């Protein structure tokens, strides 16, 4: 996504190499990742990639829906994963213009799969369309343009070298064009390949020869310039205004005051495609727009997340849309240039890929590895709840087997005071009702929570100034705190402790953890009364932390790669030596390690089941166990594994976007997920135990 003043040069270093080229761009905090694919104009056989890769990224799959027009060619997609453990499928994908034939052509893992890149870990790479022939051109740079290739495909330019670098692929010669400052907010090749229009943050919109000679200054500002196909005009952005100026010099002409993304000309040179940011229905939203440069007629095509590209013949537009307001990756959509016949080409479910950029080529692209098609099974849903906000991030046990607790952070607080609130909601399917408890507006956010039929408890994250934590308790449906315990102070019942949390509940009892100054662990259960109080639970040796609770049992870590199941009175029920993510479910303990699920008896510690987990699009992550099943995710696909025979099914969750959550109770399975392109995107489902697939 090329948004004005969003891409900056990560380093002033100008590097030259005869080997490979790989570029990477990261957000300033290092948390957001993605790829950009740009197709070479020479035979469309090479790809210049800009990439930031991290452990924890994956990609999407085409759904082959009806398209707006039968435009030929291939769409090149840059993909990342929704799941934080699904990095194996990061890379470059291609698909047909109707959404079919999605294939992965690169499997790039950069910097040993490090989950966060620093701004200095930015590279640039040239590869062939099948992923071979990699050549590294430099690092610490940014392509800074929707099309860095010269029209003849013999040169590539990028931001770096204290300005702009121009690299000749045949001679390996690099030319540096010095700018007033090192930041490059876009550049464009002239159609004959002899000139470059460049944004210079000091001089403005400047035209250079490809050898670096300054030819003209056309405007005082000029981010993301774009030469028209005939070379006579240049479109550019200045402070969110879209303007065009004669390439020979003259007065700029205003086309839009709300532009937000780099403009691109239609193949016939009559129209400009760009994205904007406008206030709509009370909030700012991005749009794909097409403006006729002669008449000024401006058409809104659709919502967008910032990606928008012309088809080779200029009849249609491929663009990205956010499935919900809470998601960060985009689906690819197609529409006629007049905004009609909009259709969705890609879908997150069940493969879990989203896209951060794309390009469209009329030529052929070598086929890569096909994306597997996953078979899903429909669910017999007993009850469903539509939530007014977005994603359900967790499901916790509540006071009865037919209820579940979830959390919403949509409370209204004063943003200027940097305060926030959290709401804990219990959904009861037997009465089809919800009961909510909202914390007061406070400077600290909630780190964990647990509920019973008579108590709601939550733990506040440490205060950055003193590192202290607090557990607070209220009655369901109220905001009045009736009990609290703090670290770093003498608190009721527990005295002085250096750390508190997390909280877990089996639906009837809430348990929390504390730590002593030397790192020792204690457990406490909250006993109800007029004033709830904490009762210490005796612990065996080597306890390392609180993990889960269910049916009067508490799961704790007990030394390296081992667990202990204890009763609420501290009696040890079972010890298990195994590594992996663990969950309690009645008299069963499930531990997922790699591609294997081991299920133990919590009364004896004996192994009951050992079953394979399916790695469909990412590493399996165990969510819950109970009712003879285990629920786990691979990427964003929700798997339901039957324990007695190992039958593994993928739940069909229509329109799912983002990883789902699941929780078994004695009554059945609760599922929380988000549906794409709906105002009420959040969904809660309940599947009775007798109706499990």
C-alpha positions in Angstrom: 0.0 0.0 0.0 1.5 3.3 -1.1 0.1 5.9 1.2 1.6 9.4 1.1 4.6 9.8 3.4 4.1 6.2 4.7 7.1 4.5 3.1 10.5 5.8 4.2 14.0 4.7 3.5 15.2 2.6 6.4 18.9 3.3 5.9 21.2 5.6 4.0 23.5 2.8 3.0 23.8 2.2 -0.7 24.7 -1.5 -1.3 25.8 -3.2 -4.5 26.0 -6.9 -5.1 26.1 -9.3 -8.0 24.3 -12.0 -6.1 20.6 -11.8 -5.1 18.2 -9.1 -4.2 15.6 -9.1 -1.4 13.8 -6.0 0.0 11.8 -5.7 3.2 9.6 -3.0 4.7 8.4 -3.0 8.3 6.2 -0.7 10.3 8.0 1.5 12.7 7.1 -0.7 15.7 8.1 -3.9 13.8 4.8 -5.6 14.3 3.2 -5.5 10.9 4.5 -7.6 8.0 3.8 -8.1 4.3 5.1 -8.6 0.8 4.7 -6.6 -2.3 5.0 -8.1 -5.8 5.9 -5.9 -8.8 6.0 -7.5 -12.2 8.9 -6.7 -14.6 7.7 -5.3 -18.0 10.2 -7.5 -19.9 8.3 -10.7 -20.8 6.7 -10.4 -17.4 9.2 -13.1 -16.3 10.8 -11.4 -13.3 9.4 -10.1 -10.1 10.8 -7.4 -7.8 9.8 -8.2 -4.2 9.6 -5.9 -1.2 9.2 -8.0 1.9 9.1 -8.0 5.6 8.9 -11.5 7.0 8.3 -12.8 10.5 7.6 -16.0 12.2 3.9 -15.9 12.4 2.7 -15.0 8.9 0.7 -16.9 6.3 -1.6 -16.5 3.3 -5.0 -16.6 1.5 -6.7 -18.8 -1.1 -8.8 -17.9 -4.1 -12.4 -18.9 -3.9 -13.1 -18.8 -7.6 -16.2 -16.6 -7.4 -17.7 -15.0 -10.5 -15.6 -12.1 -11.7 -16.5 -8.7 -12.9 -15.1 -9.3 -16.4 -13.3 -12.1 -18.2 -10.0 -10.2 -18.3 -7.0 -12.4 -19.1 -3.7 -12.6 -17.3 -2.4 -13.4 -13.9 -2.6 -11.5 -10.6 0.5 -11.6 -8.5 -0.2 -11.6 -4.7 1.8 -10.9 -1.7 0.6 -12.9 1.2 0.9 -13.2 5.0 -0.7 -15.4 7.5 -3.3 -14.6 10.1 -2.1 -17.2 12.5 1.0 -16.3 14.6 2.4 -19.8 14.0 1.7 -20.1 10.3 4.9 -18.7 8.8 5.6 -21.7 6.4 3.3 -20.2 3.7 4.7 -16.7 3.6 5.7 -15.6 0.2 4.5 -14.8 -3.3 1.4 -16.3 -4.9 -0.1 -16.1 -8.4 -3.7 -16.7 -9.5 -5.9 -16.4 -12.6 -7.9 -13.2 -13.0 -11.1 -15.1 -12.1 -9.7 -16.1 -8.7 -8.9 -19.7 -9.7 -5.6 -21.6 -9.9 -3.9 -20.0 -6.8 -0.3 -21.2 -6.6 2.6 -20.4 -4.3 5.8 -19.6 -6.2 8.1 -18.5 -3.4 8.7 -19.7 0.1 10.9 -17.0 1.5 11.9 -17.1 5.2 14.1 -14.1 6.0 16.4 -13.6 8.9 15.9 -17.1 10.5 12.1 -16.5 10.8 12.6 -13.7 13.3 9.2 -12.5 14.4 10.1 -8.8 14.4 12.4 -7.0 12.1 14.2 -3.8 12.9 13.9 -1.0 10.3 17.5 -1.8 9.2 16.6 -5.3 8.1 15.2 -4.1 4.8 16.4 -5.8 1.5 15.5 -5.8 -2.2 15.4 -8.9 -4.4 14.8 -9.8 -8.0 13.5 -13.3 -8.8 12.0 -15.0 -11.8 8.3 -15.7 -11.9 8.9 -19.3 -10.7 10.9 -18.1 -7.7 14.3 -19.0 -9.3 17.3 -16.9 -10.2 17.3 -14.7 -7.1 19.7 -11.7 -7.3 20.3 -9.5 -4.2 20.7 -5.9 -5.2 21.0 -4.2 -1.8 19.5 -3.7 1.6 18.4 -0.8 3.9 16.2 0.4 1.0 12.6 0.8 -0.2 11.2 0.3 -3.7 9.0 3.4 -3.0 7.0 3.0 -6.2 4.2 0.8 -7.6 6.5 0.1 -10.6 10.2 0.4 -10.0 11.1 -1.2 -13.4 12.2 0.9 -16.4 9.8 0.4 -19.4 12.4 -1.8 -21.2 12.9 -3.9 -18.1 16.7 -3.4 -18.1 16.8 -1.2 -15.0 15.3 -1.1 -11.6 15.2 1.9 -9.2 14.7 2.1 -5.5 15.0 4.5 -2.6 18.5 4.5 -1.1 22.0 5.9 -1.8 21.0 9.1 0.0 18.2 9.5 -2.6 17.4 7.2 -5.5 19.4 4.2 -6.8 19.2 3.2 -10.5 20.5 -0.3 -11.2 21.4 -1.7 -14.6 20.7 -5.4 -14.5 23.0 -6.3 -17.5 26.1 -4.3 -16.4 25.4 -4.4 -12.6 26.2 -0.7 -12.7 24.5 1.4 -10.0 23.8 5.1 -10.4 23.0 7.3 -7.3 20.7 10.3 -7.7 21.2 12.4 -4.6 18.2 14.1 -3.1 17.8 16.9 -0.5 17.0 14.2 2.1 17.2 10.5 1.9 13.5 9.8 2.1 11.9 8.9 -1.2 8.1 9.1 -1.3 7.7 7.7 -4.8 9.1 8.0 -8.2 8.1 7.1 -11.8 9.8 6.2 -15.0 8.9 8.1 -18.2 7.5 5.9 -21.0 10.7 6.1 -22.9 12.8 5.2 -19.9 15.1 8.2 -20.1 13.7 10.2 -17.2 12.5 9.7 -13.7 10.0 11.9 -11.8 11.0 11.8 -8.2 9.6 13.2 -4.9 12.4 15.2 -3.2 11.4 16.3 0.3 13.4 19.5 -0.1 12.9 20.6 -3.7 9.5 19.0 -4.5 8.6 17.2 -7.7 11.8 16.9 -9.7 12.5 15.3 -13.1 15.9 13.7 -13.5 17.6 12.0 -16.4 18.3 8.3 -15.6 22.0 9.3 -15.3 21.1 11.7 -12.4 21.0 15.1 -14.1 18.3 17.4 -12.8 16.0 18.5 -15.7 13.1 20.3 -14.1 11.2 21.1 -10.8 7.5 20.9 -11.5 5.9 21.4 -8.1 6.7 22.5 -4.6 5.6 19.0 -3.4 4.9 15.8 -5.2 4.7 12.5 -3.5 4.2 9.3 -5.6 4.5 10.9 -9.0 3.2 8.9 -12.0 4.0 9.6 -15.7 1.0 9.3 -18.1 1.4 6.6 -20.8 2.1 9.3 -23.4 4.7 11.0 -21.1 3.0 14.4 -21.4 1.5 14.6 -17.8 2.5 13.6 -14.3 0.0 12.9 -11.5 1.1 13.3 -7.9 0.0 13.8 -4.3 0.6 16.8 -2.2 -0.8 16.9 1.3 -3.6 14.4 0.4 -4.5 16.4 -2.8 -4.4 14.6 -6.1 -3.0 16.9 -8.9 -1.7 16.6 -12.4 1.0 18.8 -14.0 2.3 19.0 -17.6 5.6 17.1 -17.8 7.1 20.0 -19.8 6.1 22.4 -17.0 3.1 24.4 -16.1 0.4 25.0 -13.5 -0.7 21.9 -11.5 -4.4 21.1 -11.7 -6.4 19.8 -8.7 -8.5 16.6 -9.1 -9.3 15.6 -5.5 -8.6 17.0 -2.0 -8.9 13.6 -0.2 -6.4 11.3 -1.9 -4.5 8.8 0.2 -2.8 6.4 -2.1 -0.4 6.5 -5.1 -2.2 7.3 -8.3 -1.8 5.1 -11.5 -2.9 5.9 -15.0 -5.3 3.7 -17.0 -3.6 2.1 -20.1 -5.4 4.6 -22.4 -4.1 7.5 -20.3 -7.6 9.0 -19.8 -8.3 8.1 -16.1 -6.4 7.9 -12.8 -6.9 5.1 -10.2 -6.2 6.0 -6.6 -7.4 5.5 -3.1 -8.8 8.1 -0.8 -9.8 8.7 2.8 -13.2 10.4 3.4 -15.4 10.9 6.4 -18.4 8.5 5.8 -21.2 7.6 8.4 -19.2 9.1 11.2 -15.8 7.5 10.6 -13.0 7.8 8.1 -13.0 5.1 5.4 -10.8 4.3 2.4 -12.2 4.0 -1.1 -11.0 3.0 -4.5 -11.7 5.8 -6.9 -11.3 6.5 -10.7 -11.3 10.0 -12.0 -11.5 11.1 -15.7 -8.7 13.6 -16.0 -10.4 15.5 -18.9 -14.0 15.8 -17.4 -13.2 15.5 -13.7 -15.9 12.8 -13.4 -15.0 10.9 -10.2 -16.4 7.4 -9.5 -16.2 5.5 -6.2 -15.6 1.9 -7.0 -15.7 0.3 -3.5 -14.2 0.3 0.0 -10.5 -0.5 0.1 -7.7 -1.2 2.4 -5.2 0.6 0.1 -4.5 -1.9 -2.7 -5.7 -1.0 -6.2 -4.4 -2.1 -9.6 -5.6 -1.7 -13.2 -6.1 -4.8 -15.4 -3.8 -4.8 -18.4 -6.7 -3.7 -20.7 -8.0 -1.1 -18.3 -11.5 -2.5 -18.1 -11.4 -3.8 -14.5 -9.7 -3.1 -11.2 -8.2 -5.6 -8.7 -8.3 -4.1 -5.2 -8.1 -5.1 -1.5 -10.8 -4.8 1.1 -10.7 -5.4 4.9 -13.1 -8.2 5.8 -14.0 -6.4 9.1 -13.0 -3.2 10.8 -10.8 -5.2 13.2 -8.8 -7.1 10.7 -5.5 -6.0 9.2 -5.1 -8.2 6.1 -7.2 -7.8 3.0 -9.1 -9.9 0.5 -8.7 -9.3 -3.2 -11.8 -8.1 -5.1 -12.5 -7.3 -8.7 -14.8 -4.7 -10.2 -15.4 -2.9 -13.5 -13.7 0.5 -13.6 -17.2 2.1 -13.4 -17.7 0.5 -10.0 -20.2 -2.2 -11.1 -20.0 -6.0 -11.0 -18.0 -6.2 -7.8 -16.9 -9.7 -6.8 -14.7 -11.3 -4.2 -11.7 -13.3 -5.5 -10.0 -14.5 -2.3 -11.3 -15.7 1.1 -9.4 -16.2 4.3 -11.3 -19.3 5.3 -10.1 -21.9 5.8 -6.5 -21.4 4.7 -5.9 -18.2 6.5 -4.1 -16.0 4.0 -4.5 -12.3 3.6 -2.8 -10.0 1.1 -0.9 -6.7 1.5 -0.3 -5.9 -2.2 -0.8 -7.2 -5.7 0.1 -6.6 -9.4 -1.5 -7.7 -12.6 0.3 -9.0 -15.7 -1.1 -9.8 -19.1 1.7 -12.3 -19.7 2.2 -15.8 -18.4 3.7 -16.6 -15.0 5.3 -20.0 -14.4 3.1 -22.2 -12.2 4.1 -22.9 -8.6 2.8 -25.1 -5.9 -1.0 -25.4 -5.8 -2.8 -24.2 -2.7 -4.6 -27.3 -1.2 -8.3 -27.3 -1.1 -9.6 -28.2 2.4 -12.9 -30.1 2.9 -15.1 -28.8 5.6 -18.1 -30.2 7.4 -21.3 -28.2 8.3 -22.2 -27.8 11.9 -25.6 -28.5 13.5 -26.0 -25.2 15.4 -28.3 -25.2 18.4 -27.9 -21.5 19.2 -26.3 -18.5 17.6 -25.6 -15.0 18.9 -24.7 -11.9 16.8 -22.3 -9.5 18.5 -22.3 -5.8 17.8 -18.5 -5.5 17.9 -15.8 -7.6 16.4 -13.7 -10.6 17.2 -14.2 -12.9 20.2 -10.6 -13.3 21.4 -11.3 -15.9 24.1 -14.0 -18.1 25.6 -13.9 -18.9 29.3 -16.0 -21.3 31.4 -19.0 -19.8 33.2 -21.4 -20.8 35.9 -23.2 -23.6 34.0 -22.5 -26.1 31.1 -24.9 -24.2 28.9 -23.1 -20.8 29.3 -19.8 -19.3 28.3 -18.0 -16.1 29.1 -16.3 -13.8 26.7 -14.7 -10.4 26.8 -15.3 -7.1 24.9 -13.1 -4.1 25.1 -15.5 -1.8 23.4 -16.3 0.3 26.4 -16.6 4.1 26.0 -13.9 6.0 27.8 -12.1 9.2 27.4 -9.3 8.7 24.9 -7.6 11.9 25.9 -7.3 10.6 29.4 -5.9 7.3 28.0 -8.4 5.2 29.9 -10.3 2.1 28.9 -12.8 -0.4 30.2 -13.4 -4.1 29.7 -16.7 -6.0 29.7 -17.1 -9.6 30.6 -20.3 -11.1 29.1 -21.9 -14.5 30.0 -24.1 -16.0 27.2 -26.5 -18.5 28.4 -28.1 -20.6 25.7 -30.8 -22.1 27.9 -32.3 -18.6 28.4 -30.8 -17.0 25.2 -29.7 -14.1 27.4 -26.5 -12.3 28.2 -25.3 -10.7 31.5 -22.5 -8.2 31.4 -20.0 -6.9 33.9 -18.1 -3.7 32.9 -15.0 -2.5 34.6 -14.7 1.2 35.3 -12.6 3.4 33.0 -9.0 3.0 34.1 -5.5 3.5 32.9 -4.6 -0.2 33.1 -6.0 -2.8 30.7 -7.3 -6.2 31.7 -4.8 -9.1 31.3 -6.9 -12.1 32.3 -10.4 -12.7 33.7 -12.5 -15.5 35.1 -16.2 -15.9 36.1 -18.6 -18.0 38.1 -22.4 -17.7 38.6 -21.8 -15.4 41.6 -18.4 -13.7 40.9 -16.5 -11.9 38.2 -12.7 -11.4 38.7 -10.1 -9.8 36.5 -6.4 -9.0 36.7 -5.0 -5.7 35.7 -1.7 -5.6 33.8 1.3 -4.2 35.6 1.5 -0.4 35.9 4.4 0.6 33.7 5.6 3.0 36.5 5.8 0.4 39.2 5.2 -3.0 37.7 2.4 -3.8 40.2 -0.6 -6.0 39.5 -4.2 -6.1 40.9 -6.9 -8.7 41.1 -10.4 -7.2 41.5 -13.8 -8.9 42.1 -17.4 -7.8 41.4 -20.8 -9.3 41.3 -22.0 -10.3 37.8 -23.9 -7.4 36.1 -22.4 -4.8 38.4 -19.4 -2.5 38.4 -18.8 -2.3 42.2 -15.5 -3.9 43.3 -16.2 -6.0 46.4 -12.7 -7.4 46.9 -9.2 -6.8 45.6 -5.6 -8.0 46.1 -2.5 -6.1 45.0 1.1 -7.0 44.5 3.7 -4.9 46.2 1.4 -4.1 49.2 0.0 -5.9 52.2 -3.3 -7.2 50.8 -6.2 -8.9 52.6 -5.6 -12.7 53.0 -2.5 -13.0 50.9 -0.2 -10.5 52.6 2.7 -9.1 50.5 3.4 -10.7 47.1 5.7 -9.6 44.3 3.4 -10.7 41.5 -0.3 -11.7 40.9 -2.0 -13.5 38.1 -3.2 -15.1 35.9 -6.8 -16.1 36.8 -8.6 -19.3 35.7 -12.0 -20.8 36.6 -13.7 -24.2 36.3 -17.1 -22.4 36.3 -17.7 -22.8 40.1 -14.4 -21.6 41.6 -11.9 -18.9 40.6 -8.2 -19.6 41.1 -5.3 -17.1 40.8 -1.6 -17.3 41.2 0.9 -15.2 43.2 4.7 -15.1 43.3 7.1 -14.4 46.1 10.2 -12.3 45.8 12.3 -15.3 45.0 10.0 -16.5 42.3 8.1 -19.1 44.3 4.5 -19.8 43.2 1.3 -20.0 45.4 -2.3 -20.7 44.4 -5.4 -19.1 45.9 -9.0 -19.9 45.4 -11.6 -17.1 45.9 -14.1 -18.1 48.5 -17.5 -16.3 48.1 -19.2 -14.4 50.9 -20.3 -11.0 51.9 -16.7 -10.0 51.3 -15.0 -12.7 49.1 -11.6 -13.8 50.5 -8.6 -15.8 49.3 -7.9 -19.3 50.6 -4.4 -20.7 49.8 -4.2 -24.1 48.0 -1.3 -26.3 49.1 1.1 -27.1 46.3 3.4 -29.9 45.5 7.1 -29.1 44.8 8.4 -27.7 41.5 5.2 -25.9 40.5 6.1 -23.3 37.9 2.7 -21.7 37.1 -1.1 -21.9 36.8 -2.5 -23.1 33.5 -6.1 -24.2 33.5 -9.0 -25.5 35.7 -12.0 -27.7 35.1 -14.4 -30.0 37.1 -12.7 -29.3 40.5 -9.2 -29.9 39.0 -6.4 -27.4 38.6 -3.6 -27.8 36.0 -0.2 -26.4 36.9 3.3 -26.7 35.4 5.5 -28.9 37.5 9.1 -28.6 36.5 10.6 -28.7 33.0 8.3 -30.4 30.4 5.9 -31.8 33.0 2.5 -31.0 34.4 0.5 -31.8 37.6 -3.2 -32.0 38.1 -4.3 -31.2 41.6 -7.6 -30.8 43.4 -8.9 -27.6 44.9 -7.6 -28.9 48.2 -4.1 -29.3 46.8 -4.1 -33.1 46.6 -2.0 -34.3 43.6 -4.3 -36.4 41.3 -1.8 -37.0 38.4 1.7 -36.1 37.1 2.5 -36.2 33.4 5.9 -35.8 31.8 5.2 -34.2 28.4 5.8 -30.9 26.6 3.4 -28.8 24.6 0.3 -26.7 24.9 -2.2 -28.2 27.5 -5.9 -28.0 28.3 -8.1 -29.7 30.9 -11.5 -31.2 30.1 -13.2 -33.1 32.9 -11.1 -36.2 33.6 -8.9 -35.6 30.5 -5.7 -33.7 30.0 -4.8 -32.9 26.4 -1.2 -31.9 25.4 -0.5 -30.9 21.8 3.2 -31.2 20.8 4.1 -30.7 17.2 1.8 -32.8 15.1 0.7 -35.1 18.0 -2.0 -34.9 20.6 -1.6 -37.0 23.7 -4.6 -37.3 26.1 -4.1 -38.4 29.7 -6.4 -39.5 32.5 -6.4 -36.8 35.2 -7.0 -39.4 37.9 -4.1 -41.6 37.2 -1.8 -39.9 34.7 -2.1 -42.8 32.3 -2.0 -42.2 28.5 -5.5 -42.7 27.0 -5.1 -41.5 23.4 -2.2 -40.6 21.1 -3.5 -39.1 17.8 -2.0 -37.2 14.9 -2.9 -33.6 14.4 -3.4 -32.3 10.8 -1.1 -29.4 9.8 -3.3 -27.9 7.1 -2.1 -24.3 6.9 -0.1 -23.9 10.1 1.2 -25.5 13.3 -1.7 -27.1 15.3 -2.7 -25.2 18.5 -4.9 -27.0 21.1 -7.9 -24.9 22.2 -10.0 -27.2 24.3 -10.8 -30.8 25.1 -14.1 -32.4 26.2 -17.1 -34.5 25.2 -14.8 -37.0 23.5 -13.3 -34.4 21.2 -10.4 -32.0 21.0 -10.7 -28.7 19.3 -7.6 -27.2 17.7 -6.6 -24.7 15.0 -4.2 -25.0 12.1 -3.9 -21.6 10.6 -7.5 -20.3 11.0 -9.1 -23.7 10.3 -11.0 -25.1 13.3 -10.4 -28.8 13.6 -12.7 -31.1 15.6 -10.8 -34.3 16.4 -12.8 -37.3 17.7 -10.8 -39.1 20.3 -12.1 -42.6 20.1 -11.3 -43.1 16.4 -9.1 -40.2 15.4 -11.6 -38.7 12.8 -10.5 -35.2 12.1 -13.0 -32.7 10.6 -12.7 -29.0 9.7 -15.7 -27.0 10.8 -17.5 -25.0 8.1 -17.7 -21.4 9.5 -19.1 -19.3 6.6 -17.2 -16.1 6.0 -14.7 -16.7 8.8 -12.0 -14.2 9.0 -9.2 -14.6 11.6 -8.5 -17.5 14.0 -11.6 -18.8 15.8 -11.8 -19.8 19.5 -13.6 -22.7 21.0 -14.5 -24.1 24.4 -16.0 -27.4 25.4 -18.4 -27.7 28.3 -20.3 -30.7 29.5 -23.2 -29.6 27.3 -21.3 -29.2 24.1 -19.0 -26.9 22.1 -19.0 -23.0 22.1 -17.3 -21.4 19.1 -16.5 -17.7 18.6 -15.4 -16.2 15.3 -15.8 -13.2 13.0 -17.7 -13.1 9.7 -16.5 -11.0 6.9 -18.3 -8.0 5.3 -21.1 -7.8 7.9 -21.9 -4.9 10.2 -22.3 -7.3 13.1 -19.3 -9.4 12.3 -18.9 -11.3 15.7 -20.6 -14.6 16.0 -21.0 -17.1 18.9 -22.3 -20.6 18.2 -23.2 -23.5 20.3 -23.2 -27.1 19.1 -24.8 -29.7 21.4 -22.6 -32.7 22.3 -25.0 -35.0 20.6 -24.7 -33.0 17.3 -20.9 -33.1 17.0 -19.7 -34.3 13.6 
